Amino acid sequence: MARETLKTLFHPYVTGTVDLPQPGSRIAFLGAEAGFVLPEGFVGEILAVQGLRPLFLKLEAARIAVTPTLPEGPFDGGLVLFSKHRGENENHVATLLRTVRAGGLVILAGGKEDGIQATRKRLLELGLHPEHMPKYHGVAVWFTVPEKADTLAARLERPAVLVENRFHAAPGMFSHDRVDEGSELLASRLPTDFDGNAADLGAGWGYLSAMLAEKSPATNRIDLFEADFAALEAAKANLAANCPDLQARFFWQDLTREEVKERYDLVIMNPPFHEGHAAEPGLGQAMIRAAAQAARLGGRLLLVANRGLPYEPLLGELFRESGELCRNARFKVLWARK
């Protein structure tokens, strides 16, 4: 079921508190999710922007015009459905300040846990005089884009972070400001003599692929699979900068729904177990099934997981042999062979 906040987002239109878009107007909808119902009389053209592949596919299935990145403006108005990442939300607002024409309306919606009130206060500090309306367990916030809003956008946006002085990552990506402890533990157990083809499932901004390439310089190729379009683009840049001689390919893919076509000698991964706001351990299990499909006969899987996640029975079911390499206070590294 679509999030209640979708209804919050369109509520100012429904109540007539703000004017409906004019015929022919272009409205950019950042963080879009399927399931929204346009108010009666809404005749503007909505372009949904969604870089998370599972949500992108749902929008596509609903026959909504959708793209993973925002094309050039200008737009006549904008919408932002907040996620749990405050930095990403504020970057979305900054993007609309740059791409929505002066005088255009921007509406934001989110819950308390999304930082909507903190963003509203930040907009007040910037002098935008936002109005707001609570509804459906969320808050809608709206403002009119002023003239020369680029300066305000620059003050609001959160820049990309340089991790370990060599990897770039941006707010909204998994572990965007540091190397995740689980990935670090897995990196310490990657092979030093690997010379085949590898797949990095849920590759994020490319850390594990870079570590494998550095530890095993004879690696023939690494294919990176990632559902977050922006993270995959960051991975391309990070591998080009850190491993310029590595042969790599990049796939924007939802591994729980879209099949891996090739078979690999080695699969590495730090599978996610959250989807959107909710914890979903089944997501990690689906990733393990994808890994089992991707590994060739005799191929290996190396994965890291929170110690409490019960992945061992599934590994035993899907692979010829499996076990544990190591663990620390929070994580464990598991292995399996097809």
Protein Blocks (a to p, Z undefined) as FASTA:
>chain_A
ZZfklmmmmmmmmnomaccddehiacddehiaehiacdehiabdcddddfbfklmmmmmm
nopacdfbdcddddfbdcddddfblklmmmmmmmmmmmpcghiacdddddfknommmmmm
mmmmnonopacddeehiacddddddehkllmmmmmpccdddehhlaccdehiahklbccf
klmmmmmmccfkbcbdcddehklnolmmmmmmmmmmmbmbdcdddfblklmmmmmmmmmm
mmmmbccddddddfklpccfbdcfbdcddddfbehjbccfklmmmmmmmmmmmpcghiac
dddddfklcfklmmmmmpmbdcdfbdcfkbccddddZZ
